[in-house]
Amino acid sequence: FSLKQINWTIVKEILKLVFIIFICAILSYFYNTLFINEVKISLVNFSYMVLYSFSIAIPLCGVYVLARFIYLNKLNQKNSDDISASIKSTKQIFYADYENYTININEQTLNEEDIIFIESAENYCTFFYEENGIIQKILLRTTLKSIENQIQSENILRCHRSYIVNFDKVKNAKGNAQGYKLSFENYGSFVPVSRKYLESV
């Protein structure tokens, strides 16, 4: 969907409609005063015209905003479903080295498909992964940029300056124009998707 649709919010839409209705009330007032009734301009008459304009427009605008919200919500849900359907599972082994060290879990190299997400904190990265249905984590001294450069799989993506996510593990995505939050099976916290990475994600 387009950036225009992504940036739509109810508050922005309501403010825009209020502004349009107010402008229409002003134009209607001067047209009615100068050309139809030819009465003296007064603040009281202007206030009546504004109230009259809003009383007519508010029900129509309410229906419009609700219909647009439902439409964009369905569009976003469809887009989320399309993303999930397009993700391909890979069996590629994931290596992350720092000074010739490799991540090893129980003497087995960490498989790419087991990674849930990677969180960065300065020069350290925490790998959250699944082992026998239980979420584990391991800390490695390296940068997220270095990890990102080694990733080949199209379903492991950078979604935030501090996170890389395996989208094969994403259970749900919720959000708005400011960004999305990703949730995972058997994991209580959310991982954010910043606006910078929203289009690529």
C-alpha positions in Angstrom: 0.0 0.0 0.0 1.1 3.6 -0.5 2.8 5.9 2.0 -0.3 8.0 1.9 -2.3 5.1 3.3 0.4 4.2 5.8 0.4 7.8 7.3 -3.4 7.9 7.7 -4.7 8.2 11.3 -8.1 9.0 12.7 -6.8 12.1 14.5 -5.3 13.5 11.3 -8.4 12.8 9.3 -10.7 14.4 11.9 -8.5 17.6 12.0 -8.5 17.8 8.3 -12.3 17.5 8.1 -12.8 20.1 10.8 -10.6 22.5 8.9 -12.5 21.9 5.7 -15.9 22.3 7.4 -14.8 25.5 9.0 -13.6 26.9 5.7 -16.9 25.9 4.0 -18.8 27.6 6.9 -16.9 30.9 6.3 -17.5 30.8 2.6 -21.2 30.0 3.1 -21.6 32.8 5.6 -20.1 35.5 3.3 -22.0 34.2 0.3 -25.3 34.1 2.2 -24.7 37.5 3.8 -23.4 39.4 0.8 -25.4 37.9 -2.1 -28.5 36.2 -0.8 -29.8 38.0 2.3 -27.7 41.1 2.1 -27.6 41.6 5.9 -25.1 43.2 8.1 -22.1 41.0 9.0 -22.1 40.0 12.6 -20.3 37.5 14.9 -23.6 36.1 16.1 -24.8 35.2 12.5 -21.4 33.8 11.7 -21.5 31.6 14.8 -25.0 30.3 13.7 -23.6 29.5 10.3 -20.6 27.6 11.8 -22.9 25.5 14.1 -25.3 24.9 11.2 -22.5 23.7 9.0 -21.0 21.4 11.6 -24.4 19.9 12.5 -25.0 18.9 8.9 -21.4 17.7 8.2 -20.6 15.8 11.4 -22.8 12.7 10.7 -21.6 12.5 7.1 -18.0 12.8 8.1 -18.4 10.3 10.9 -19.6 7.7 8.4 -16.7 8.6 6.0 -14.0 8.3 8.8 -15.4 5.0 10.0 -15.6 3.5 6.5 -12.1 4.6 5.7 -10.8 3.2 9.0 -12.4 -0.2 8.2 -11.0 -0.2 4.6 -7.4 0.7 5.6 -7.6 -1.8 8.5 -8.5 -4.6 6.1 -5.9 -3.4 3.7 -3.2 -3.5 6.4 -4.3 -7.0 7.5 -4.2 -8.2 3.9 -0.7 -6.8 3.5 0.4 -8.5 6.8 -1.0 -11.8 5.5 0.8 -11.4 2.2 4.1 -10.8 4.0 3.6 -13.9 6.1 2.7 -16.0 3.1 5.8 -14.8 1.1 8.3 -15.7 3.8 10.4 -18.7 2.8 11.9 -21.0 5.4 15.6 -21.7 4.9 17.9 -24.4 6.4 21.0 -22.3 6.0 23.3 -22.5 9.1 23.8 -19.1 10.7 27.3 -18.2 11.8 28.2 -15.1 13.8 31.9 -14.8 14.4 33.9 -12.4 16.5 37.7 -12.9 16.5 37.3 -16.4 15.2 34.6 -17.4 17.7 31.4 -19.0 16.6 28.1 -19.3 18.4 27.7 -22.9 19.5 24.8 -24.2 21.5 25.3 -27.6 23.1 28.2 -28.2 20.7 25.9 -27.6 17.8 26.1 -24.5 15.6 23.0 -22.4 16.0 20.6 -23.0 13.1 19.3 -20.0 11.3 15.7 -21.2 11.5 15.9 -21.5 15.3 16.7 -17.8 15.8 13.7 -15.7 16.9 15.3 -12.3 17.0 18.6 -10.5 17.8 18.8 -7.5 20.1 21.7 -5.1 20.2 23.1 -3.1 23.1 26.2 -1.1 22.2 28.9 -3.7 21.2 26.9 -6.7 22.3 24.2 -8.7 20.7 21.7 -11.0 22.5 20.5 -13.9 20.3 17.0 -15.2 21.3 16.5 -18.7 19.9 14.3 -21.7 20.3 15.6 -25.0 21.6 13.2 -27.9 22.1 10.2 -25.5 22.3 11.9 -23.3 24.9 13.2 -19.8 24.3 16.9 -19.4 25.2 19.4 -16.6 24.8 23.1 -16.1 24.4 25.2 -12.9 24.5 27.9 -12.3 21.9 30.4 -9.4 21.7 29.7 -8.0 18.2 27.7 -5.3 16.5 24.2 -5.7 14.9 25.7 -4.3 11.6 28.3 -7.1 11.5 25.5 -9.7 12.1 23.3 -8.0 9.4 26.2 -8.2 6.8 26.5 -12.0 7.4 22.8 -12.8 7.0 21.8 -14.3 3.6 18.2 -15.4 4.4 15.4 -13.2 3.1 13.2 -13.8 6.1 15.7 -12.5 8.6 15.6 -8.7 8.4 16.6 -5.6 10.3 13.4 -3.9 11.6 14.9 -1.4 14.1 18.2 0.1 14.9 18.5 -2.4 17.8 16.7 -5.5 16.4 17.0 -8.1 13.7 14.0 -10.4 13.4 13.4 -13.9 11.9 10.0 -13.2 10.3 9.3 -16.9 10.1 8.8 -16.7 13.9 6.5 -13.7 14.0 3.1 -14.6 15.3 1.4 -11.2 14.9 2.0 -7.6 13.9 0.1 -4.6 15.3 0.6 -0.9 14.8 -0.1 2.3 12.9 1.7 5.0 11.0 4.3 5.4 13.7 5.4 1.8 13.4 4.5 -1.8 14.1 5.2 -4.1 17.1 5.9 -7.8 16.4 4.9 -10.6 18.8 6.2 -14.2 18.9 4.9 -17.5 20.1 5.8 -18.2 23.8 7.5 -14.8 24.2 5.7 -12.1 26.1 7.5 -8.9 24.9 7.2 -7.1 21.6 9.9 -6.1 19.1 9.3 -2.7 17.4 9.5 -1.9 13.7 10.6 1.6 13.2 9.4 3.8 10.4 12.9 3.7 8.8 12.6 0.0 8.1 8.8 -0.2 7.6 8.9 -0.3 3.8 11.7 -2.9 3.6 9.9 -5.1 6.2 
